[in-house]
Amino acid sequence: MIENDGYFNICKESDLVENKGKRFIFNDIEIAVFKYNNKIYALNNFCPHQLSSVLYKGFIEDGFITCPLHGWQFNLADGFIKGGKNGVKSYDVKIENGNVFINITEKKYSW
């Protein structure tokens, strides 16, 4: 995987299917990458309920991914659990020349 300004190339945009997740492992971090409404999102793949590595298999609806084992819902944009702030790590994504790049550091918020 190629590094570009702190971002790592994880796949081609064409490898992703609308409303589906795909799992990638990078530097021992499991990342779930989703394509929803023609945007790409990246979250840590582990549901915190029982540390199950399954979020990439979840159901996407209204901008949330639902854990297929426990039903917990996480916002694709920020990883927050539905109705709260805690959840899973989310990662910045950028697309360049049809390639998906992910910054595996946590997003920084300004509040």
Biopython code that builds the backbone (N, CA, C, O; Angstrom):
import numpy as np
from Bio.PDB.StructureBuilder import StructureBuilder

atoms = [
    (1, "MET", "N", (0.839, -1.172, 0.000)),
    (1, "MET", "CA", (0.000, 0.000, 0.000)),
    (1, "MET", "C", (0.885, 1.235, 0.000)),
    (1, "MET", "O", (1.869, 1.308, 0.735)),
    (2, "ILE", "N", (0.536, 2.175, -0.805)),
    (2, "ILE", "CA", (1.360, 3.357, -1.021)),
    (2, "ILE", "C", (0.913, 4.490, -0.108)),
    (2, "ILE", "O", (-0.281, 4.759, 0.022)),
    (3, "GLU", "N", (1.883, 5.155, 0.525)),
    (3, "GLU", "CA", (1.575, 6.299, 1.380)),
    (3, "GLU", "C", (1.583, 7.568, 0.546)),
    (3, "GLU", "O", (2.432, 7.751, -0.327)),
    (4, "ASN", "N", (0.611, 8.453, 0.832)),
    (4, "ASN", "CA", (0.499, 9.723, 0.137)),
    (4, "ASN", "C", (0.095, 10.767, 1.166)),
    (4, "ASN", "O", (-1.084, 10.874, 1.504)),
    (5, "ASP", "N", (1.064, 11.547, 1.676)),
    (5, "ASP", "CA", (0.775, 12.621, 2.625)),
    (5, "ASP", "C", (0.050, 12.112, 3.873)),
    (5, "ASP", "O", (-0.912, 12.735, 4.323)),
    (6, "GLY", "N", (0.501, 10.985, 4.436)),
    (6, "GLY", "CA", (-0.125, 10.430, 5.630)),
    (6, "GLY", "C", (-1.291, 9.511, 5.339)),
    (6, "GLY", "O", (-1.804, 8.859, 6.249)),
    (7, "TYR", "N", (-1.713, 9.446, 4.115)),
    (7, "TYR", "CA", (-2.810, 8.574, 3.691)),
    (7, "TYR", "C", (-2.229, 7.347, 2.995)),
    (7, "TYR", "O", (-1.217, 7.434, 2.300)),
    (8, "PHE", "N", (-2.880, 6.216, 3.190)),
    (8, "PHE", "CA", (-2.436, 4.975, 2.572)),
    (8, "PHE", "C", (-3.478, 4.491, 1.580)),
    (8, "PHE", "O", (-4.675, 4.489, 1.867)),
    (9, "ASN", "N", (-3.011, 4.082, 0.418)),
    (9, "ASN", "CA", (-3.906, 3.548, -0.609)),
    (9, "ASN", "C", (-4.391, 2.176, -0.164)),
    (9, "ASN", "O", (-3.595, 1.258, 0.034)),
    (10, "ILE", "N", (-5.698, 2.045, -0.010)),
    (10, "ILE", "CA", (-6.253, 0.797, 0.501)),
    (10, "ILE", "C", (-6.922, -0.031, -0.588)),
    (10, "ILE", "O", (-6.957, -1.259, -0.501)),
    (11, "CYS", "N", (-7.461, 0.640, -1.628)),
    (11, "CYS", "CA", (-8.100, -0.083, -2.732)),
    (11, "CYS", "C", (-8.432, 0.900, -3.848)),
    (11, "CYS", "O", (-8.190, 2.101, -3.730)),
    (12, "LYS", "N", (-8.972, 0.386, -4.896)),
    (12, "LYS", "CA", (-9.510, 1.227, -5.967)),
    (12, "LYS", "C", (-10.979, 1.506, -5.648)),
    (12, "LYS", "O", (-11.666, 0.661, -5.074)),
    (13, "GLU", "N", (-11.446, 2.673, -6.016)),
    (13, "GLU", "CA", (-12.847, 3.015, -5.782)),
    (13, "GLU", "C", (-13.763, 2.008, -6.470)),
    (13, "GLU", "O", (-14.840, 1.701, -5.960)),
    (14, "SER", "N", (-13.347, 1.499, -7.611)),
    (14, "SER", "CA", (-14.156, 0.526, -8.358)),
    (14, "SER", "C", (-14.257, -0.826, -7.652)),
    (14, "SER", "O", (-15.094, -1.648, -8.023)),
    (15, "ASP", "N", (-13.410, -1.072, -6.629)),
    (15, "ASP", "CA", (-13.489, -2.312, -5.846)),
    (15, "ASP", "C", (-14.656, -2.295, -4.866)),
    (15, "ASP", "O", (-15.038, -3.340, -4.339)),
    (16, "LEU", "N", (-15.223, -1.126, -4.619)),
    (16, "LEU", "CA", (-16.288, -0.978, -3.627)),
    (16, "LEU", "C", (-17.651, -0.973, -4.301)),
    (16, "LEU", "O", (-17.826, -0.422, -5.388)),
    (17, "VAL", "N", (-18.615, -1.601, -3.630)),
    (17, "VAL", "CA", (-19.976, -1.725, -4.141)),
    (17, "VAL", "C", (-20.894, -0.849, -3.295)),
    (17, "VAL", "O", (-20.792, -0.846, -2.068)),
    (18, "GLU", "N", (-21.783, -0.112, -3.939)),
    (18, "GLU", "CA", (-22.737, 0.762, -3.238)),
    (18, "GLU", "C", (-23.519, -0.033, -2.192)),
    (18, "GLU", "O", (-23.996, -1.134, -2.466)),
    (19, "ASN", "N", (-23.644, 0.540, -0.988)),
    (19, "ASN", "CA", (-24.386, -0.033, 0.142)),
    (19, "ASN", "C", (-23.797, -1.336, 0.667)),
    (19, "ASN", "O", (-24.505, -2.144, 1.268)),
    (20, "LYS", "N", (-22.507, -1.540, 0.442)),
    (20, "LYS", "CA", (-21.823, -2.735, 0.952)),
    (20, "LYS", "C", (-20.527, -2.310, 1.629)),
    (20, "LYS", "O", (-19.954, -1.265, 1.320)),
    (21, "GLY", "N", (-20.082, -3.146, 2.561)),
    (21, "GLY", "CA", (-18.810, -2.913, 3.218)),
    (21, "GLY", "C", (-17.764, -3.900, 2.742)),
    (21, "GLY", "O", (-18.081, -4.958, 2.198)),
    (22, "LYS", "N", (-16.520, -3.535, 2.956)),
    (22, "LYS", "CA", (-15.404, -4.407, 2.616)),
    (22, "LYS", "C", (-14.355, -4.259, 3.712)),
    (22, "LYS", "O", (-14.087, -3.153, 4.183)),
    (23, "ARG", "N", (-13.767, -5.377, 4.111)),
    (23, "ARG", "CA", (-12.790, -5.366, 5.203)),
    (23, "ARG", "C", (-11.371, -5.327, 4.647)),
    (23, "ARG", "O", (-11.038, -6.011, 3.679)),
    (24, "PHE", "N", (-10.543, -4.500, 5.294)),
    (24, "PHE", "CA", (-9.125, -4.410, 4.973)),
    (24, "PHE", "C", (-8.348, -4.462, 6.278)),
    (24, "PHE", "O", (-8.822, -3.979, 7.306)),
    (25, "ILE", "N", (-7.174, -5.040, 6.240)),
    (25, "ILE", "CA", (-6.293, -5.055, 7.409)),
    (25, "ILE", "C", (-5.022, -4.315, 7.022)),
    (25, "ILE", "O", (-4.344, -4.663, 6.056)),
    (26, "PHE", "N", (-4.721, -3.287, 7.801)),
    (26, "PHE", "CA", (-3.549, -2.470, 7.518)),
    (26, "PHE", "C", (-2.847, -2.156, 8.830)),
    (26, "PHE", "O", (-3.471, -1.629, 9.751)),
    (27, "ASN", "N", (-1.551, -2.473, 8.932)),
    (27, "ASN", "CA", (-0.791, -2.257, 10.177)),
    (27, "ASN", "C", (-1.517, -2.841, 11.383)),
    (27, "ASN", "O", (-1.588, -2.204, 12.434)),
    (28, "ASP", "N", (-2.053, -4.047, 11.237)),
    (28, "ASP", "CA", (-2.792, -4.759, 12.291)),
    (28, "ASP", "C", (-4.076, -4.053, 12.714)),
    (28, "ASP", "O", (-4.618, -4.348, 13.779)),
    (29, "ILE", "N", (-4.564, -3.138, 11.906)),
    (29, "ILE", "CA", (-5.837, -2.463, 12.173)),
    (29, "ILE", "C", (-6.854, -2.965, 11.159)),
    (29, "ILE", "O", (-6.621, -2.912, 9.951)),
    (30, "GLU", "N", (-7.989, -3.454, 11.663)),
    (30, "GLU", "CA", (-9.066, -3.866, 10.758)),
    (30, "GLU", "C", (-9.930, -2.659, 10.450)),
    (30, "GLU", "O", (-10.441, -1.993, 11.350)),
    (31, "ILE", "N", (-10.083, -2.390, 9.172)),
    (31, "ILE", "CA", (-10.843, -1.231, 8.719)),
    (31, "ILE", "C", (-12.000, -1.707, 7.854)),
    (31, "ILE", "O", (-11.818, -2.511, 6.940)),
    (32, "ALA", "N", (-13.188, -1.204, 8.151)),
    (32, "ALA", "CA", (-14.370, -1.471, 7.331)),
    (32, "ALA", "C", (-14.579, -0.257, 6.436)),
    (32, "ALA", "O", (-14.720, 0.865, 6.922)),
    (33, "VAL", "N", (-14.599, -0.484, 5.136)),
    (33, "VAL", "CA", (-14.768, 0.602, 4.170)),
    (33, "VAL", "C", (-16.114, 0.421, 3.488)),
    (33, "VAL", "O", (-16.454, -0.672, 3.035)),
    (34, "PHE", "N", (-16.873, 1.505, 3.422)),
    (34, "PHE", "CA", (-18.229, 1.464, 2.886)),
    (34, "PHE", "C", (-18.403, 2.490, 1.778)),
    (34, "PHE", "O", (-17.807, 3.567, 1.802)),
    (35, "LYS", "N", (-19.230, 2.131, 0.814)),
    (35, "LYS", "CA", (-19.661, 3.091, -0.204)),
    (35, "LYS", "C", (-21.156, 3.289, 0.003)),
    (35, "LYS", "O", (-21.940, 2.345, -0.085)),
    (36, "TYR", "N", (-21.535, 4.533, 0.279)),
    (36, "TYR", "CA", (-22.942, 4.854, 0.546)),
    (36, "TYR", "C", (-23.243, 6.211, -0.075)),
    (36, "TYR", "O", (-22.533, 7.183, 0.182)),
    (37, "ASN", "N", (-24.278, 6.281, -0.882)),
    (37, "ASN", "CA", (-24.636, 7.517, -1.590)),
    (37, "ASN", "C", (-23.437, 8.093, -2.347)),
    (37, "ASN", "O", (-23.203, 9.301, -2.348)),
    (38, "ASN", "N", (-22.691, 7.203, -2.984)),
    (38, "ASN", "CA", (-21.519, 7.558, -3.791)),
    (38, "ASN", "C", (-20.407, 8.250, -3.005)),
    (38, "ASN", "O", (-19.571, 8.935, -3.593)),
    (39, "LYS", "N", (-20.388, 8.077, -1.685)),
    (39, "LYS", "CA", (-19.291, 8.565, -0.852)),
    (39, "LYS", "C", (-18.634, 7.360, -0.194)),
    (39, "LYS", "O", (-19.265, 6.317, -0.017)),
    (40, "ILE", "N", (-17.371, 7.508, 0.165)),
    (40, "ILE", "CA", (-16.617, 6.434, 0.795)),
    (40, "ILE", "C", (-16.379, 6.793, 2.265)),
    (40, "ILE", "O", (-15.992, 7.916, 2.588)),
    (41, "TYR", "N", (-16.617, 5.820, 3.143)),
    (41, "TYR", "CA", (-16.435, 5.986, 4.582)),
    (41, "TYR", "C", (-15.550, 4.864, 5.101)),
    (41, "TYR", "O", (-15.541, 3.768, 4.542)),
    (42, "ALA", "N", (-14.808, 5.134, 6.166)),
    (42, "ALA", "CA", (-13.952, 4.115, 6.772)),
    (42, "ALA", "C", (-14.092, 4.165, 8.291)),
    (42, "ALA", "O", (-13.960, 5.221, 8.911)),
    (43, "LEU", "N", (-14.363, 3.001, 8.873)),
    (43, "LEU", "CA", (-14.511, 2.855, 10.316)),
    (43, "LEU", "C", (-13.658, 1.689, 10.791)),
    (43, "LEU", "O", (-13.314, 0.798, 10.013)),
    (44, "ASN", "N", (-13.320, 1.704, 12.079)),
    (44, "ASN", "CA", (-12.718, 0.517, 12.658)),
    (44, "ASN", "C", (-13.741, -0.605, 12.554)),
    (44, "ASN", "O", (-14.928, -0.374, 12.786)),
    (45, "ASN", "N", (-13.314, -1.795, 12.216)),
    (45, "ASN", "CA", (-14.221, -2.904, 11.918)),
    (45, "ASN", "C", (-14.768, -3.608, 13.152)),
    (45, "ASN", "O", (-15.628, -4.477, 13.009)),
    (46, "PHE", "N", (-14.311, -3.274, 14.356)),
    (46, "PHE", "CA", (-14.730, -3.984, 15.560)),
    (46, "PHE", "C", (-15.910, -3.308, 16.245)),
    (46, "PHE", "O", (-15.822, -2.146, 16.641)),
    (47, "CYS", "N", (-17.016, -4.036, 16.383)),
    (47, "CYS", "CA", (-18.143, -3.551, 17.186)),
    (47, "CYS", "C", (-17.701, -3.612, 18.647)),
    (47, "CYS", "O", (-17.236, -4.663, 19.088)),
    (48, "PRO", "N", (-17.829, -2.527, 19.415)),
    (48, "PRO", "CA", (-17.348, -2.520, 20.796)),
    (48, "PRO", "C", (-18.173, -3.381, 21.748)),
    (48, "PRO", "O", (-17.735, -3.635, 22.871)),
    (49, "HIS", "N", (-19.339, -3.832, 21.339)),
    (49, "HIS", "CA", (-20.188, -4.623, 22.223)),
    (49, "HIS", "C", (-19.474, -5.879, 22.703)),
    (49, "HIS", "O", (-19.410, -6.135, 23.905)),
    (50, "GLN", "N", (-18.942, -6.657, 21.780)),
    (50, "GLN", "CA", (-18.178, -7.854, 22.152)),
    (50, "GLN", "C", (-16.893, -7.953, 21.334)),
    (50, "GLN", "O", (-16.362, -9.045, 21.131)),
    (51, "LEU", "N", (-16.404, -6.821, 20.872)),
    (51, "LEU", "CA", (-15.208, -6.746, 20.029)),
    (51, "LEU", "C", (-15.272, -7.724, 18.862)),
    (51, "LEU", "O", (-14.301, -8.414, 18.550)),
    (52, "SER", "N", (-16.417, -7.765, 18.239)),
    (52, "SER", "CA", (-16.622, -8.632, 17.081)),
    (52, "SER", "C", (-16.188, -7.914, 15.810)),
    (52, "SER", "O", (-16.545, -6.759, 15.582)),
    (53, "SER", "N", (-15.422, -8.606, 14.997)),
    (53, "SER", "CA", (-14.876, -8.048, 13.759)),
    (53, "SER", "C", (-15.860, -8.258, 12.610)),
    (53, "SER", "O", (-15.616, -9.063, 11.711)),
    (54, "VAL", "N", (-16.982, -7.521, 12.650)),
    (54, "VAL", "CA", (-18.073, -7.812, 11.709)),
    (54, "VAL", "C", (-18.734, -6.593, 11.082)),
    (54, "VAL", "O", (-19.644, -6.759, 10.271)),
    (55, "LEU", "N", (-18.325, -5.396, 11.416)),
    (55, "LEU", "CA", (-19.077, -4.238, 10.930)),
    (55, "LEU", "C", (-19.156, -4.184, 9.410)),
    (55, "LEU", "O", (-20.153, -3.714, 8.863)),
    (56, "TYR", "N", (-18.123, -4.656, 8.720)),
    (56, "TYR", "CA", (-18.143, -4.615, 7.251)),
    (56, "TYR", "C", (-19.279, -5.449, 6.672)),
    (56, "TYR", "O", (-19.670, -5.243, 5.523)),
    (57, "LYS", "N", (-19.816, -6.390, 7.454)),
    (57, "LYS", "CA", (-20.928, -7.236, 7.008)),
    (57, "LYS", "C", (-22.288, -6.623, 7.324)),
    (57, "LYS", "O", (-23.320, -7.188, 6.962)),
    (58, "GLY", "N", (-22.300, -5.479, 7.992)),
    (58, "GLY", "CA", (-23.543, -4.883, 8.460)),
    (58, "GLY", "C", (-24.431, -4.325, 7.364)),
    (58, "GLY", "O", (-24.053, -4.256, 6.194)),
    (59, "PHE", "N", (-25.623, -3.930, 7.782)),
    (59, "PHE", "CA", (-26.651, -3.375, 6.904)),
    (59, "PHE", "C", (-26.588, -1.854, 6.982)),
    (59, "PHE", "O", (-26.582, -1.287, 8.074)),
    (60, "ILE", "N", (-26.543, -1.195, 5.834)),
    (60, "ILE", "CA", (-26.473, 0.267, 5.776)),
    (60, "ILE", "C", (-27.856, 0.844, 5.502)),
    (60, "ILE", "O", (-28.550, 0.435, 4.571)),
    (61, "GLU", "N", (-28.237, 1.814, 6.346)),
    (61, "GLU", "CA", (-29.506, 2.507, 6.135)),
    (61, "GLU", "C", (-29.420, 3.899, 6.750)),
    (61, "GLU", "O", (-28.971, 4.054, 7.886)),
    (62, "ASP", "N", (-29.847, 4.899, 6.008)),
    (62, "ASP", "CA", (-29.902, 6.287, 6.489)),
    (62, "ASP", "C", (-28.574, 6.772, 7.069)),
    (62, "ASP", "O", (-28.561, 7.517, 8.048)),
    (63, "GLY", "N", (-27.462, 6.353, 6.472)),
    (63, "GLY", "CA", (-26.157, 6.822, 6.916)),
    (63, "GLY", "C", (-25.594, 6.104, 8.123)),
    (63, "GLY", "O", (-24.592, 6.544, 8.687)),
    (64, "PHE", "N", (-26.213, 5.005, 8.535)),
    (64, "PHE", "CA", (-25.742, 4.217, 9.671)),
    (64, "PHE", "C", (-25.457, 2.787, 9.237)),
    (64, "PHE", "O", (-26.149, 2.232, 8.384)),
    (65, "ILE", "N", (-24.426, 2.201, 9.837)),
    (65, "ILE", "CA", (-24.141, 0.780, 9.651)),
    (65, "ILE", "C", (-24.640, 0.061, 10.903)),
    (65, "ILE", "O", (-24.361, 0.484, 12.025)),
    (66, "THR", "N", (-25.378, -1.025, 10.700)),
    (66, "THR", "CA", (-25.915, -1.810, 11.808)),
    (66, "THR", "C", (-25.085, -3.071, 11.978)),
    (66, "THR", "O", (-24.902, -3.827, 11.024)),
    (67, "CYS", "N", (-24.581, -3.304, 13.183)),
    (67, "CYS", "CA", (-23.818, -4.516, 13.470)),
    (67, "CYS", "C", (-24.716, -5.723, 13.218)),
    (67, "CYS", "O", (-25.822, -5.781, 13.754)),
    (68, "PRO", "N", (-24.266, -6.689, 12.415)),
    (68, "PRO", "CA", (-25.106, -7.839, 12.104)),
    (68, "PRO", "C", (-25.298, -8.794, 13.280)),
    (68, "PRO", "O", (-26.183, -9.649, 13.233)),
    (69, "LEU", "N", (-24.492, -8.669, 14.328)),
    (69, "LEU", "CA", (-24.621, -9.564, 15.482)),
    (69, "LEU", "C", (-25.470, -8.990, 16.601)),
    (69, "LEU", "O", (-26.234, -9.714, 17.238)),
    (70, "HIS", "N", (-25.340, -7.693, 16.842)),
    (70, "HIS", "CA", (-25.952, -7.112, 18.032)),
    (70, "HIS", "C", (-26.962, -6.010, 17.751)),
    (70, "HIS", "O", (-27.714, -5.615, 18.642)),
    (71, "GLY", "N", (-26.985, -5.512, 16.521)),
    (71, "GLY", "CA", (-27.949, -4.478, 16.163)),
    (71, "GLY", "C", (-27.532, -3.064, 16.519)),
    (71, "GLY", "O", (-28.288, -2.125, 16.270)),
    (72, "TRP", "N", (-26.349, -2.881, 17.096)),
    (72, "TRP", "CA", (-25.901, -1.521, 17.385)),
    (72, "TRP", "C", (-25.691, -0.791, 16.068)),
    (72, "TRP", "O", (-25.278, -1.395, 15.078)),
    (73, "GLN", "N", (-25.977, 0.516, 16.055)),
    (73, "GLN", "CA", (-25.864, 1.308, 14.834)),
    (73, "GLN", "C", (-24.829, 2.414, 15.013)),
    (73, "GLN", "O", (-24.784, 3.091, 16.040)),
    (74, "PHE", "N", (-23.991, 2.578, 13.970)),
    (74, "PHE", "CA", (-22.913, 3.557, 14.003)),
    (74, "PHE", "C", (-23.010, 4.463, 12.787)),
    (74, "PHE", "O", (-23.246, 4.008, 11.667)),
    (75, "ASN", "N", (-22.822, 5.760, 13.031)),
    (75, "ASN", "CA", (-22.854, 6.741, 11.956)),
    (75, "ASN", "C", (-21.640, 6.536, 11.053)),
    (75, "ASN", "O", (-20.506, 6.503, 11.531)),
    (76, "LEU", "N", (-21.875, 6.399, 9.759)),
    (76, "LEU", "CA", (-20.771, 6.197, 8.825)),
    (76, "LEU", "C", (-19.815, 7.385, 8.800)),
    (76, "LEU", "O", (-18.615, 7.205, 8.595)),
    (77, "ALA", "N", (-20.326, 8.581, 9.005)),
    (77, "ALA", "CA", (-19.507, 9.790, 8.887)),
    (77, "ALA", "C", (-18.545, 9.994, 10.055)),
    (77, "ALA", "O", (-17.443, 10.507, 9.860)),
    (78, "ASP", "N", (-18.945, 9.600, 11.267)),
    (78, "ASP", "CA", (-18.091, 9.874, 12.429)),
    (78, "ASP", "C", (-17.891, 8.688, 13.368)),
    (78, "ASP", "O", (-17.111, 8.788, 14.315)),
    (79, "GLY", "N", (-18.575, 7.569, 13.131)),
    (79, "GLY", "CA", (-18.420, 6.384, 13.963)),
    (79, "GLY", "C", (-19.221, 6.402, 15.249)),
    (79, "GLY", "O", (-19.223, 5.417, 15.986)),
    (80, "PHE", "N", (-19.915, 7.525, 15.538)),
    (80, "PHE", "CA", (-20.680, 7.613, 16.781)),
    (80, "PHE", "C", (-21.850, 6.637, 16.766)),
    (80, "PHE", "O", (-22.472, 6.403, 15.730)),
    (81, "ILE", "N", (-22.135, 6.074, 17.938)),
    (81, "ILE", "CA", (-23.278, 5.183, 18.064)),
    (81, "ILE", "C", (-24.551, 6.015, 17.929)),
    (81, "ILE", "O", (-24.594, 7.168, 18.358)),
    (82, "LYS", "N", (-25.566, 5.437, 17.343)),
    (82, "LYS", "CA", (-26.814, 6.177, 17.129)),
    (82, "LYS", "C", (-27.363, 6.648, 18.472)),
    (82, "LYS", "O", (-27.567, 5.847, 19.385)),
    (83, "GLY", "N", (-27.600, 7.955, 18.582)),
    (83, "GLY", "CA", (-28.124, 8.539, 19.807)),
    (83, "GLY", "C", (-27.053, 8.885, 20.833)),
    (83, "GLY", "O", (-27.387, 9.280, 21.950)),
    (84, "GLY", "N", (-25.777, 8.751, 20.487)),
    (84, "GLY", "CA", (-24.713, 9.044, 21.439)),
    (84, "GLY", "C", (-23.449, 9.498, 20.752)),
    (84, "GLY", "O", (-23.429, 9.724, 19.542)),
    (85, "LYS", "N", (-22.387, 9.632, 21.540)),
    (85, "LYS", "CA", (-21.119, 10.088, 20.979)),
    (85, "LYS", "C", (-20.089, 8.974, 20.900)),
    (85, "LYS", "O", (-19.265, 8.971, 19.985)),
    (86, "ASN", "N", (-20.111, 8.044, 21.820)),
    (86, "ASN", "CA", (-19.128, 6.967, 21.781)),
    (86, "ASN", "C", (-19.468, 6.014, 20.658)),
    (86, "ASN", "O", (-20.623, 5.937, 20.238)),
    (87, "GLY", "N", (-18.503, 5.304, 20.178)),
    (87, "GLY", "CA", (-18.750, 4.368, 19.091)),
    (87, "GLY", "C", (-17.467, 3.715, 18.647)),
    (87, "GLY", "O", (-16.754, 3.118, 19.454)),
    (88, "VAL", "N", (-17.165, 3.826, 17.355)),
    (88, "VAL", "CA", (-15.950, 3.252, 16.786)),
    (88, "VAL", "C", (-15.137, 4.364, 16.123)),
    (88, "VAL", "O", (-15.674, 5.414, 15.768)),
    (89, "LYS", "N", (-13.857, 4.122, 15.965)),
    (89, "LYS", "CA", (-12.996, 5.103, 15.305)),
    (89, "LYS", "C", (-13.423, 5.258, 13.853)),
    (89, "LYS", "O", (-13.787, 4.291, 13.185)),
    (90, "SER", "N", (-13.369, 6.488, 13.387)),
    (90, "SER", "CA", (-13.585, 6.742, 11.961)),
    (90, "SER", "C", (-12.291, 7.327, 11.401)),
    (90, "SER", "O", (-11.499, 7.929, 12.126)),
    (91, "TYR", "N", (-12.098, 7.140, 10.121)),
    (91, "TYR", "CA", (-10.860, 7.549, 9.473)),
    (91, "TYR", "C", (-11.156, 8.453, 8.287)),
    (91, "TYR", "O", (-12.127, 8.245, 7.559)),
    (92, "ASP", "N", (-10.310, 9.457, 8.102)),
    (92, "ASP", "CA", (-10.443, 10.342, 6.946)),
    (92, "ASP", "C", (-10.153, 9.564, 5.671)),
    (92, "ASP", "O", (-9.260, 8.719, 5.624)),
    (93, "VAL", "N", (-10.932, 9.873, 4.639)),
    (93, "VAL", "CA", (-10.814, 9.206, 3.343)),
    (93, "VAL", "C", (-10.657, 10.268, 2.268)),
    (93, "VAL", "O", (-11.285, 11.325, 2.331)),
    (94, "LYS", "N", (-9.822, 9.985, 1.289)),
    (94, "LYS", "CA", (-9.785, 10.833, 0.104)),
    (94, "LYS", "C", (-9.623, 9.935, -1.120)),
    (94, "LYS", "O", (-9.060, 8.842, -1.050)),
    (95, "ILE", "N", (-10.135, 10.434, -2.239)),
    (95, "ILE", "CA", (-10.076, 9.709, -3.507)),
    (95, "ILE", "C", (-9.175, 10.495, -4.449)),
    (95, "ILE", "O", (-9.352, 11.699, -4.629)),
    (96, "GLU", "N", (-8.213, 9.810, -5.044)),
    (96, "GLU", "CA", (-7.338, 10.428, -6.042)),
    (96, "GLU", "C", (-7.139, 9.455, -7.188)),
    (96, "GLU", "O", (-6.714, 8.318, -6.984)),
    (97, "ASN", "N", (-7.447, 9.904, -8.383)),
    (97, "ASN", "CA", (-7.264, 9.088, -9.588)),
    (97, "ASN", "C", (-7.894, 7.706, -9.461)),
    (97, "ASN", "O", (-7.329, 6.712, -9.916)),
    (98, "GLY", "N", (-9.069, 7.653, -8.839)),
    (98, "GLY", "CA", (-9.786, 6.390, -8.704)),
    (98, "GLY", "C", (-9.285, 5.489, -7.595)),
    (98, "GLY", "O", (-9.762, 4.364, -7.452)),
    (99, "ASN", "N", (-8.324, 5.965, -6.800)),
    (99, "ASN", "CA", (-7.795, 5.192, -5.678)),
    (99, "ASN", "C", (-8.322, 5.745, -4.365)),
    (99, "ASN", "O", (-8.465, 6.958, -4.208)),
    (100, "VAL", "N", (-8.613, 4.849, -3.416)),
    (100, "VAL", "CA", (-9.108, 5.227, -2.094)),
    (100, "VAL", "C", (-7.923, 5.262, -1.132)),
    (100, "VAL", "O", (-7.211, 4.272, -0.967)),
    (101, "PHE", "N", (-7.726, 6.412, -0.504)),
    (101, "PHE", "CA", (-6.667, 6.600, 0.480)),
    (101, "PHE", "C", (-7.307, 6.837, 1.846)),
    (101, "PHE", "O", (-8.287, 7.571, 1.965)),
    (102, "ILE", "N", (-6.736, 6.204, 2.875)),
    (102, "ILE", "CA", (-7.255, 6.334, 4.235)),
    (102, "ILE", "C", (-6.122, 6.758, 5.158)),
    (102, "ILE", "O", (-5.016, 6.221, 5.098)),
    (103, "ASN", "N", (-6.424, 7.741, 6.020)),
    (103, "ASN", "CA", (-5.496, 8.151, 7.060)),
    (103, "ASN", "C", (-5.875, 7.359, 8.303)),
    (103, "ASN", "O", (-6.961, 7.552, 8.848)),
    (104, "ILE", "N", (-4.992, 6.468, 8.761)),
    (104, "ILE", "CA", (-5.376, 5.558, 9.842)),
    (104, "ILE", "C", (-5.270, 6.170, 11.234)),
    (104, "ILE", "O", (-5.474, 5.472, 12.228)),
    (105, "THR", "N", (-4.957, 7.453, 11.324)),
    (105, "THR", "CA", (-5.040, 8.114, 12.623)),
    (105, "THR", "C", (-6.496, 8.508, 12.847)),
    (105, "THR", "O", (-7.262, 8.638, 11.893)),
    (106, "GLU", "N", (-6.872, 8.696, 14.107)),
    (106, "GLU", "CA", (-8.250, 9.090, 14.404)),
    (106, "GLU", "C", (-8.537, 10.471, 13.848)),
    (106, "GLU", "O", (-7.658, 11.332, 13.790)),
    (107, "LYS", "N", (-9.792, 10.670, 13.437)),
    (107, "LYS", "CA", (-10.218, 12.012, 13.035)),
    (107, "LYS", "C", (-10.130, 12.935, 14.239)),
    (107, "LYS", "O", (-10.387, 12.524, 15.370)),
    (108, "LYS", "N", (-9.772, 14.156, 13.991)),
    (108, "LYS", "CA", (-9.715, 15.162, 15.050)),
    (108, "LYS", "C", (-10.948, 16.053, 14.950)),
    (108, "LYS", "O", (-11.299, 16.520, 13.866)),
    (109, "TYR", "N", (-11.594, 16.284, 16.075)),
    (109, "TYR", "CA", (-12.785, 17.125, 16.106)),
    (109, "TYR", "C", (-12.458, 18.425, 16.825)),
    (109, "TYR", "O", (-11.575, 18.458, 17.683)),
    (110, "SER", "N", (-13.158, 19.482, 16.484)),
    (110, "SER", "CA", (-12.815, 20.803, 17.004)),
    (110, "SER", "C", (-13.685, 21.258, 18.169)),
    (110, "SER", "O", (-13.660, 22.440, 18.509)),
    (111, "TRP", "N", (-14.440, 20.386, 18.781)),
    (111, "TRP", "CA", (-15.254, 20.851, 19.911)),
    (111, "TRP", "C", (-14.541, 20.713, 21.210)),
    (111, "TRP", "O", (-15.090, 21.061, 22.256)),
]
sb = StructureBuilder()
sb.init_structure("model")
sb.init_model(0)
sb.init_chain("A")
sb.init_seg("    ")
for serial, (resi, resn, name, xyz) in enumerate(atoms, 1):
    if name == "N":
        sb.init_residue(resn, " ", resi, " ")
    sb.init_atom(name, np.array(xyz, "f"), 0.0, 1.0, " ", f" {name:<3s}", serial, name[0])
structure = sb.get_structure()
